Amino acid sequence: MTVSDQITELTGEWILDPSRSAVSLASKSMGGLARVKGGFGQVTGQGTISPAGDVTGTLTIAAASIDTKHTKRDKHLRSADFFDSDNYPEISFAVAGVRPSGQGVTITGTLSIRGRSRPLTFEGTATIHGEGEVVLDAVVIINRADFGLTWNVLGMAAMKNTLTIHAVFGRIPAR
């Protein structure tokens, strides 16, 4: 099957299955000795693949849905020191394109956190399951300072954070 045939098969509207998708966050603190891990409990998304193979879409995360299994830390992450989820309830990634690259795909778009938007390009893998499911997996490193998240008492918290994305998309039937 040619790439053109694959693109034709994927043409259409897609929606994220939040029950089978996950976005997690990992960071180091205390001079890199302790690793902080957490996940976001509310993730939504959608995408479109045109007949020409152009991919657009969004992935939206409820900032207040962060869960590190530590109530006091989660409250602090939701505060104005970090996500400021009362004023900026969503973290979003607007996909501008996906193209084959090596063994996977290169995804380009714009990441918006706390009212700041920055271009972002990262590598991932895309797996097609039958005609009705596409799975995207990626590990993305971001510098939280790029988005105004600069709180760092005594320089103990890492500015670079790792986002791990497992996004399962299902085809929306044509009307």
Buried (B, 14 or more C-beta within 10 A) or exposed (E): EEEEEEBEBBBBBBBBBBEEBBBBBBBBBEEEEEEBEBBBBBBBBBBBBEEEBBBBBBBBBBBBBBBBEEEEBBEBBBEEEBBBBEEBBBBBBBBBBBEEEEEBBBBBBBBBBBEEBEEBEBBBEBEEEEEEBBBBBBEBEBEBEBBBBEEBEEEEBBBEBBBBBBBBBBBBEEE
